[in-house]
Amino acid sequence: MKLKTWLTVAATALTIFAAQAQEMSNDEIADRIKPLGRVHVAGAAAEGNTAAAGGAKSGEDIYNSACVACHSAGVLGAPKFQVAADWQPRLDDRGLDGVWQNAINGINAMPPMGTCGNCSEDDIKAAIEYMIEGI
């Protein structure tokens, strides 16, 4: 008796999922199963690279795409965006170049180059300058 019940439940569920799949257009299905990321091969031209598209990335662009997740909330001790109390001791101790080198090489929970896998060292410096602007 239990086997019949389980088979009935399974058949019903399969019917419902099949009906939902038929309601989707081919474009909707393709969008749902598209890849989430891309692989970049070293030495190849990067797709979607802002600098390659004709303009350099600004410090604000880099901050908003790679730094905001940690530096907006101070995750794991990251200095918060334009908060002098967080940045000034670091700047007094190491200077801008020392803070920049820490960002390039990684420090504490921050990996090398932060989370910006396609940033140059100059991009990282621009992001830092944007984060400390007005301090």
C-alpha positions in Angstrom: 0.0 0.0 0.0 2.8 2.4 0.8 4.5 1.8 -2.5 1.4 2.8 -4.4 1.1 6.0 -2.4 4.7 7.0 -3.1 4.4 6.2 -6.8 1.2 8.3 -7.0 2.9 11.2 -5.2 6.0 10.9 -7.5 3.8 10.8 -10.6 1.8 13.8 -9.5 4.9 15.8 -8.8 6.5 14.9 -12.1 3.3 15.9 -13.9 3.3 19.3 -12.2 7.0 20.0 -13.0 6.4 18.9 -16.6 3.4 21.3 -16.9 5.4 24.2 -15.5 8.3 23.5 -17.9 5.9 23.6 -20.9 4.7 27.0 -19.7 8.2 28.5 -20.2 9.4 29.8 -23.6 12.7 28.6 -25.0 14.2 32.0 -24.2 13.1 31.8 -20.6 14.6 28.3 -20.3 17.8 29.4 -22.0 18.0 32.4 -19.6 17.4 30.1 -16.6 20.2 27.7 -17.4 22.8 30.2 -18.7 26.3 30.1 -17.1 26.8 32.3 -14.0 30.4 33.1 -14.6 33.1 33.0 -17.3 36.6 31.7 -17.4 39.4 34.1 -18.3 42.6 32.6 -19.8 45.8 34.4 -18.9 47.0 36.4 -21.8 43.7 36.6 -23.6 41.9 39.9 -24.0 39.2 40.2 -21.2 35.6 40.5 -22.3 33.7 43.4 -20.9 36.9 45.1 -19.6 36.0 48.7 -19.2 39.5 49.9 -20.0 39.6 47.8 -23.2 36.2 49.3 -24.1 37.8 52.7 -24.3 37.7 54.1 -20.8 39.6 53.6 -17.6 37.7 52.4 -14.6 37.2 55.1 -11.9 37.8 54.5 -8.2 34.1 54.7 -7.7 33.4 52.0 -10.3 35.9 49.7 -8.7 34.6 50.4 -5.2 31.0 49.7 -6.3 31.9 46.5 -8.1 34.6 44.9 -5.8 35.0 46.8 -2.5 31.6 47.7 -1.3 30.7 44.3 0.1 33.3 44.6 2.9 34.2 48.3 3.1 30.6 49.6 3.4 29.9 47.6 6.6 33.4 47.0 7.9 33.3 43.3 7.5 36.1 41.6 9.5 37.6 44.9 10.5 37.8 46.4 7.0 37.9 50.2 7.2 34.6 51.7 6.3 34.0 53.9 3.3 35.1 57.5 4.0 35.1 57.0 7.8 38.1 58.9 9.1 38.3 57.0 12.4 38.8 53.8 10.5 41.3 55.1 7.9 43.3 57.7 9.6 45.3 55.3 12.0 46.2 53.2 9.0 47.3 56.2 6.9 49.2 57.6 9.9 51.0 54.3 10.5 51.7 53.2 6.9 50.9 56.1 4.6 48.9 55.8 1.4 51.6 53.7 -0.2 51.7 51.3 2.7 47.9 50.9 2.6 48.0 50.4 -1.1 50.7 47.7 -0.8 48.5 45.9 1.9 45.6 46.0 -0.6 47.8 44.6 -3.4 49.4 41.9 -1.3 46.4 41.2 1.0 46.2 41.8 4.8 44.3 40.0 7.5 41.0 38.7 5.9 41.5 40.7 2.7 42.9 38.6 -0.1 45.5 40.1 -2.5 43.8 42.6 -4.8 40.7 42.4 -2.7 37.9 40.8 -4.7 38.8 42.6 -7.9 40.3 39.8 -10.0 40.7 42.0 -13.1 42.0 45.2 -11.5 45.5 46.6 -12.0 47.5 47.9 -9.1 46.6 51.4 -10.3 42.9 50.5 -10.2 43.4 49.4 -6.5 45.0 52.7 -5.7 42.1 54.6 -7.4 39.6 52.6 -5.3 41.6 53.4 -2.1 41.8 57.1 -3.0 38.0 57.1 -3.6 37.4 55.4 -0.2 39.5 57.9 1.7 38.4 61.0 -0.2 37.8 63.9 2.1 39.6 62.3 5.1 
